[in-house]
């Protein structure tokens, strides 16, 4: 639907390449997780794929554009009704700290564009053990690590360089 997708996204959908790499690898990133929150989820493609890949995983897709969230809800209801309450959607911008405190995810996936450095405190991230930041160009990975690690290493996060081979910077803590 051209009212929902940008011209570039429509082209990727038509070519069968819309978020293909990230969708293919999300199951590996969230293996063992129980609750995933994606901020800036679009129509929820990645979280739907995660829920399909990892039995028992509950996901919340947040997106500021209500039309995208509505589209995601329609897709889940029509194509994946068996996912039931495991896939949920939130529209608007309630703020990262509120989303984290209400949803209590152990895994957080954020668009690097939506990354609020000031919000990444130990108190806010208390239950988060994985932080996933997808990228499209490999040159972005080093810059993301340089930006994040000074803030997150002191609270126990470390880079999982293996994930970078598949298009995401992933930080973990035990």
N, C-alpha and C positions, 0 to 999 in steps of 0.2 A: 504494500500500500504506500504510494508516494507521499501520503500525508503523514506517515509514521517514520519512514526511513529516508535518510539523506540520499542524494544521487549516488554517492560513492558506496553506501551500504546496499542500495538496490542493485548496483552492478555486481557487488560481491555475492549477494544472494543469488542472482541469476547465473553467476558463474560457478555456484556451489562452493564458494570460498568464504562465506560469512563466518567469521570467528572459528573457522575449521580447526586450526591448530590448537587454540585454547579449549575448544569443546572436546577435542580428541584427548587432551592431556589432563583435564580437570579431575577425572576419577583418580589418577595417580596422586595428584596434589592433596586431595581430601580423604584419601584412604585412612580409615581409623577415626575420622572426625564424626561428631554427632550433630553439630549445629554450625551451619555456614551462613554468614551474612555477606551479601554482595551489595556494596554501595555504588550506585551508578550502573545498575544491572540492565538497562535497556528493556527489552521485552522478556528478559529472564532466561535467555537461551542457555547460558553457562550453568546457572543454578539448576535448571531443569535437567540438563545433561548430567550434572553432579548427582542429583537425586536418583536418576535412572541408573547411574554407575555404582552407587554405594548404597546398598540396602540399609535402611534404618537412619539414613541421613536426613535431617530436617533442614530446609533452606528458606531464607527470607531474601527476596529480591527487592531492593529499594531503588526508586528512580524518581526524580523530580517531575518528569513529564508524565502526567496521568495517562495520556493516550498510549504510551508504551506499556505501562503497567496493565491497562485495560486489555491490550493486545495479548500480553502474556497470560492473563487470566483466561481469556478465550481459548488460547492454544492449549493450556493445561486442561481446562474443562472438556474441550472437544477431542483432544488427541491423547491425553494421559490422565483420564479420570481416576485410574487406580493409584495415582500418587496422593490423592486425597489431601489431607491436611499437612503432608510432608513438604509441600511447596506453597509458600505464602508470599504475598506481595504487599508492599507499602509504598504509597506515593507521597509526594511532598518532600520536605526537607526538615525532618525533626531534629537533625543534628546527630553527629556520630556518637557522642557520649550517651544520648538518650536511646538510640538504636541499640547500642551495646548493652546498656543496663536493662532494657526491656527484653531483648531477644536472648542475651547471654550466649553468644556464639563462642565456640572454641577455635573457629577459623574465620578469618576476615579477608575478603577479596575486595580490593579497591582499585579504581582507575587511578593511575598516577596523577591525572589532572585534578582529581577530587581529594588528593591527599592533604589532610589538614595537620601539618607538623605540630602545631601547638596542641592539638587534641590527642597526640600519642603519648600519653603519660602512663605510668604504672597503674595508677588508680583506674583509669579508663579501660586499659587493656588487661585488667587483672585476670580474666578468664580466657583470654585469647592466647593460643599457643602456636598459631600459624598465621602469618600475614602474607597474602599473595598479591602481587602487583603485576598484572599482565603488561606486556609491551609488544610493539610491532616491529621495531627496529632494534637489533642487538646492541647498537651503540647506546641505547637508553639504559641498559642494565647497570653498567658501571656508575653512571650518574645517579641512578636510584639508590644503589648501595651506598654511595658516598653521602647522599643526603639523609638516608635512614639510619645507617649503623651508628653514627655518633649519638643519636637520640635513643636508639633501641638496644644497643649492646649493653649499656649499664643496667638495663632491666632484664637481661638474660637472653635476648634474641641473637641469633647468629645466622649468617647467610647459608643457604643450601644451594651451592653452585650447580648441582646436577639439574635442578629445576630450570636454570637459565638456558640449558640446551633446548628446552621446549617452550620458550617464550614467556617466562614469568620470573620475576625476582621473588623468591620465597625466603622469608625469615621465619625461623622456628625457635622455640625455647622448650625446654623440658619441664 
